[in-house]
Amino acid sequence: MNRVQAFFRRRSLRVLFIALVVLGVIVLAATRWQAARSIGRVNVVGANLIRQSEIVDIVLQVPKNNASAPSSTAPSQTLSTKLSNTLSGKFQKAYINTDEIERRIEKHPFVKSASVFIGASDAMTVEVEERVPIAFVMMKGKQFFLDRDARILPYRLTESVLDLPIISAVGKAKLDSTRLAEVMSILHAVELYDKEQPEAEKHRQVQTLSQMLSEIDALPNGDYTVRLTKYSTPIRFGTVENKEAKIARLAAFLRHCADNNVEVHDCKYVDVRWEHQIVLFPVSRAVAQNGAHNAQNTRNAQ
């Protein structure tokens, strides 16, 4: 290697070294600049039942490493005003613990899971998976929701309207954990029946059986009574034993009524407990039996 080549080699190494130093300084400065930036926006994704402001309020709680951030703002402020007043210059990226924020959000009874992301901009994104109620329970003056995992959710007004079947106890019946699990098994069996229907049948139906299900009443003897939105006539369902067959019989009966324009409003009840058959108890028969019973009582009194 001659002296000219050695000179250019040394010069190239110095240029490369200087370039690496400059690049490192730029990266370090950019990292510190990003860390020093404040969060100016909170985007909430997946909140349909929960108000977005509830999630934002949880995010705005005082971080452990940032005591200068206010814990709350005036309730009369709008969401945008609250964000601008609270986040501006307060929540620096370097001091935000996303894991801690996720844990706080997941303590909300209607949140199943939460993920918090901070991008290169001034925005924080919060993705939530909600617990979706599938039934409304009334028990001893108390009201609450049940989700698919049989988890009890507190009753509250939601952002979207919930059209749910009502679960209640009749007389001295108690809706303990065992009875609630049985009710959930009925709801899941109805939902499974709807899913297994052929596509042609699904298109023919105006409403699925799940959509028609209005009430499930727990009786003291362990039986259940079902009511539908279309008919006020109670349906004697019995216990949860052989529930799939009972649901299939009920669905077949409803199809027969729809195909033949049959109304069951004049029935005292419909009984699906018996194998391979549906039993109807007409109101007229009930009136006749009551009249005969009253006449017999009158004769006995005479």
Number of C-alpha atoms within 10 A of each C-alpha: 5 6 8 8 10 11 10 11 12 11 12 12 11 12 12 12 12 12 12 12 12 12 12 12 12 12 12 12 12 12 13 13 13 17 15 15 19 21 23 19 17 23 14 17 14 13 19 14 19 20 13 18 17 13 23 19 16 18 21 22 15 15 18 12 11 14 12 12 19 16 14 13 14 7 8 8 11 11 14 12 12 20 20 14 15 19 19 16 15 19 23 19 20 16 15 18 13 17 13 14 20 20 13 15 25 20 13 16 13 21 18 14 16 20 17 20 14 15 11 9 12 15 15 20 15 24 18 23 16 20 20 18 21 20 25 21 23 15 15 9 5 9 15 16 21 21 17 14 12 17 12 17 18 13 13 11 10 11 12 10 8 14 12 17 22 17 23 20 19 14 9 10 17 18 23 10 10 10 18 17 14 19 22 19 16 20 19 15 18 21 15 13 17 18 12 9 11 9 9 8 11 14 10 9 11 10 12 19 19 18 16 15 19 20 20 24 21 26 19 14 10 13 16 22 19 20 22 18 13 13 13 16 17 19 22 19 23 21 18 16 13 11 18 16 16 23 19 16 19 21 17 13 17 16 14 12 13 12 9 9 9 12 12 18 14 13 17 18 20 22 18 23 22 13 10 9 13 15 13 15 14 15 14 12 12 13 12 11 12 12 12 12 11 12 12 12 11 10 8 8 7 6
